[in-house]
């Protein structure tokens, strides 16, 4: 089985859970016998590995004949459903009005943000990857380049991850007639609440509708997709994410000076979706009952300045610390030194970080509005808005050592079944299904 | 001449309300009154009232040849009195027929026997007295919480004057022996041991409505056939959770029809007769001794105590509770003793069980979303209870020392006066 996979992130170039998920998934799929060509916007900066072929869309050559066929196919595949803005418009999945203004300014100064290179009768584009201000333009160019790669390769299934790659998937499906599997890791409604970006949502809907099968990362996401986009329910399968179990390389010893304290961690983007303000409100409530606790907020985002001001306002600044955006070893250390990990997300399609926290034997408290709470029985759960309930549970974990111990013990057991290998088995079944049983 | 000894276990636990760390020291209302009331009224309608009526009808129909017994917990009686007094009237009517025996137990359906001799004794005496007050007869038979039993229980109950103990006839206790005889504990002529016939009992109480079971549908003829298949049995002890009749197996399952036809089907065979537990203890000679070193219960496949004490959270909770035992009784405050008793009910600990799939029967499900929530709530409640206890102790000792301080000045004045 050869899979042509379109993704926007892949380690080491990650900015969120999407890259991590794609890595774990493809690795397990390769072990299950799938041959994968993974097309990234840009793959020239490392990231080579032995289980799949990383292809860089950037720089792929498009010849005239291809361009003609593509234009024709794009007419049919995209016309009704997808409207690319003809002017450069800054689109970023996690954009706010302030940063939008900055991005527009940046675009104006930058002028032409991409180069179209001519070589003989063929041409190509340079892509920058990531989530730059001209994301929509990048998506459009990526689609054409990815299609060019598709026309040269042979494969059985197209598998696309999140809306940035959906237009490419649709285009390739129209060009080759191969079945399309659309994986949805997050919907526009998760990212933006009710203030959705219509253009992104339109692309998401179009991709999901034209896919032969939709894979949602949780029942929560499946519900969103069915209710908000009207995707036929029987077409949507749920395949929960997993976590790659790597041995924790280093043991971190709690420094003696802070041994008498308890530490509670929030780690994620400091944005509306992740519910950081509910974490702070719970912290305030906990500190009224247990003054000997420290709270850490690791991550950056648009709500950070507001929350820093709020911490001062509440006079809890000496107990509530902002660790900024952490990388690599810092993340490991942060997890290892925490007594509890809290994920108060307002809307979380899946949420891999709690599973990572569990690798360090840290008990977790999850919002019920998260996909990961569907697979974790042995975690504490609360509604994100119920800060008293959350505070109650935080106090209990810190106060009763046997509660934390029991949670960790049972979670460790539970983690054994949350594996990418199982995900691969489910995906292989879906591939077989959409290809009509071909091997 | 096999005797049939029926005992219905009647128990209702009080569910705790969502009691958070912010309630500690602020208010001491622990129970979810609305929920307890709704649940009890629902169960009274579907099970208690119709089933009790049916039993009364059966006793009258068979002119007292049909007999049975009830083991009603104190918390169940509390809930009946509080929410559905007509249920008690039904039991009183049964008591008046003289064919129904009432079996004693620890009033709070507690694990007190494991942790506090004095508290166990206090609860048993209190409950026996209460049963005598309501039903007019001093109980002579005993069933411990969840039919828990070991040799030591027999010792303790002998001292309290009981004639019969109802316990689980667990395979790992009986070995090759049959539960269908009367036994005694090692070295004790009394009380007599009446061990439950696990298989036949659970055919009715657990499996009756299970369509996947090879015995389904269970008819009275089929069941009577199985009973008479127990060759030269002296006694067949059938102990059933009362919930089975109308609640666990609903009316549509035909469980009440089964029960209605059951006595006639058994009595048609002249060898069978119905006996109450203390009657059986008196009339049937024991066949030997059964040595039970570790506690057994009637729950789960293991028939042990792991449902209540299987993980560290459960042990922590139960130890934290009984650590207060001496202090509560020494103080003797009626309000605190009442709450202390309620906090001992076995469900508080089984709700913390992490045996997710095996433990719960649908009609006795965990009211909490997870065992962790159950543990957190229970520990919060216990923290508040301990604070109240400490405050009451302080107040009591103040009274004492205040009295003590008041005297010396008096003496002084006496002395001064003398001068």
Interface residues (C-beta under 8 A of the other chain):
Chain A: X285 X289 X377 X378 X380 X381 X388 X389 X391 X392 X393 X395 X396 X399 X400 X402 X403 X405 X406 X407 X410
Chain B: X18 X20 X21 X22 X311 X312 X313 X315 X316 X354 X356 X369 X370 X372 X373 X375 X376 X379 X380
